[in-house]
């Protein structure tokens, strides 16, 4: 599937809205953008976002709260360190109390 610049920009617009101390998932963003089957493309957008300082890609994890994108950050533990600096506890690459800190853009943002 070809990466779509406009899709990536739409993803970044959602990710910029994630409040500090909260996290969301690739699938939740895809669902909000009305492309439920595009969570992998959301991941591609996150991988391509690291040069954009205003996109908090560290706040996007998989549907179980696992830091599956951590390998795309510079440094071995940068994603985990960034999340910990916002108050998250991480054990074995997974956010503790994920459901409590989960941010659902369909509930939080006006379409």
N, C-alpha and C positions, 0 to 999 in steps of 0.2 A: 504494500500500500504506500502510495506517495505521500510524503509529509506535506501538509497544507499550511502555509504561512498564516493565513487568516485563522485557521483552527488553533494553531499554536498561540496566536495573540489572544484568542478567546479564552484559552486555558489560562494564560498568564493573567488576564483580567480577573478571573475567578480567584486564582491563587493569591493575588495581591490583597484580596479581601479577607483572607483567613486571619482571624485575630491572633495576636501573640498569646501563646499558652494553649492554643487549640490546634488540632490537626484534622485533616480530611484524607480521603482515599482517592485513588485514580478513578475508580468506578463512580464515586459520588460526583466528581467533576464531570465525567462523561455523561452521567444521568442528567445533571443540571443543564448541560449543553444539548440535551435531547438526542444524544448518540450513545445509548447505553452500551453498545458493543465496542466502543472505542476507548476503553480504559487503557489498552496498550499504547494507543496513540497519545494519550495523556502522559503516559510514561516517557514516550519519546520527546514530548514537549518539555517535560521536566529535565531530561538529560541534556537538552539543548539550551536550557535556561541559565546555566551556571555563570555565564558571562554577564547576565543581567542582574545587577545588584539589588534591584527593587522587586525581585520575584523570590519569595521565601520558599523555595523548592523543598527545603528540609521539613516543611510542615505537611508534605504529601507522602503518605505511606500506603501500604496495601490494605485490603479490606479487613485484615486481621490485626492491623496495627504494627506490622513488621516493617523494619527499615530496609526494604528490598532495593531501594535506590541508592543505598549508602556507598556503593562502589563507584558511583559517578561523581562523588564529591572529592575534591583534592584532600589528601591526607586520609589516613586510615580510619579515623573516628570522627571526622568533622561533623557529619550529619547528627550523630549521637550527641556530641558536645553542644551543638547549636540547640538541639531540643532540650537537653539538660539545663542549658542557660535560661530557658523559658519556663523551667519548673517541672519538666517531665522526668519521670523515673523510667529508665530503660533497663530491662533485664533480658539477656540473650537476644539482643537486637529487636526487642518488642516493647512497645509502649505499655507500661503498667496502667491499668484503668482506662484503656483505650476508649471504651464506650462513654465514659464520663467526659472526656476531652474532645470527643469527635464533633466536628463542625460540619453540618449538612448544608451545603449551599442552597438546596431547594427549600429549606426551611428558613434560611437566613437572608437570602438575597431576593429581591423582586425581579422577576423575569422581564 
